């Protein structure tokens, strides 16, 4: 995930957002000690970076433990290169050292 320089919360703008109770509880579990609001900010920054074309991959090929061929069912962004993978295009699903499955474009694991 894209990581931003942390801005002190005193310099942030307060924004209200309504979340389903279940969603909030899931976010809290996923966030752990990071806190769910920081996780939401990270998710939003990652989305903005991907959609704006300024995606900065946070993975390296050596963090991929295994991979399988796949076909994209929706638009994806390669976790290594930032390349857009279009629906119905061949792609790779990479299993990371942290146990996540991430989308990879063909050739992105080539040395």
N, C-alpha and C positions, 0 to 999 in steps of 0.2 A: 504494500500500500504506500502511496505517496506520503512522505512525512514533511511537515512544514516546520519552520522555526516557530517555537512556542511564543505566543504573545501573552503577556500577563493578562489575567482575566479582568483586571481593573481597566485595561485599555480596550476591552471588547465591548461591542454594542449588545445590549440585551434584546433578545428576540424570543417571542413566545411561539411554541409549536405544539400542536396537539398530537399525541401519539396514543395508539391503542395500548391499553394496560399490558397486554401480552407482549407486544413489541418492545415496550420499555423494559419489561422484565428480561426478555431475551438479550437486549442490548446490555443490560447491567451484567448478566452472566458472561457474555462475550468479552466485555471490557475489563473485567476483573479489577485489579487495583488502579488501572488507568482511569476509570470513571466513564460512565456512558456518554456524558456530554462531550468529552474529548474524543471518544470513538466516533460519535456523530460528526464532529468537525473533521476528523480524518477521512471519514467516508465521503463527506461532501467535497472536501478539497481534492480527493482522488477522482471523483466524478468530474469536477470542473477541469482538472488537468487533462483527463482523457478526452473530454468533449471539445476542449479548446486546442487540441493538438500539441499540448505542452507536456505530455505524459513523460515522466521520468521513471523508468523501471527500477524497482528496488530488489529484483532478483538477479542472480548470476547463474549461468549454466551449471556450475558445480553444486547448486542448491536443488537441482532436480534429481530425484532418486530413481525415478522410473517414468516411462511415458507410454501412451497408447494412441494409436491413430483414431481420429474421430471426425465427424462432420458437424460443423457449426449449425445450430438450430436458430440462432439469433446473432446479431452483431456482437463480436467479442473484441477485446484488445489483448494482443500478445503481452504476456507478463514479462518477457525478456526484452522485446524490441519496441513495444508500443504500437506495432503495426496493427491496423484494423483488419479483422477477419470477418468477412461478409457471411450472411446466412447461406447455408448449403455449400460453403467452401470447405475443402479439406483442412484439417487442423490437427494439433496434437494436444492431448490432455497430459499435463505434467504433474507428477506427484512430488511435492516438495519435501525437504528435510523436516519441515514443521507439520507435515501431514495434510497439507492443503492440496486440492486439485486446482490447477491454474491453466487457462488457455494459452497455447503456444502456436505461433505460426509455423508452417512448414519451413524447415531449414534453419530455424532459430537456434537449434541445438548443435548445428554443424560447427566443427572446430575451425 
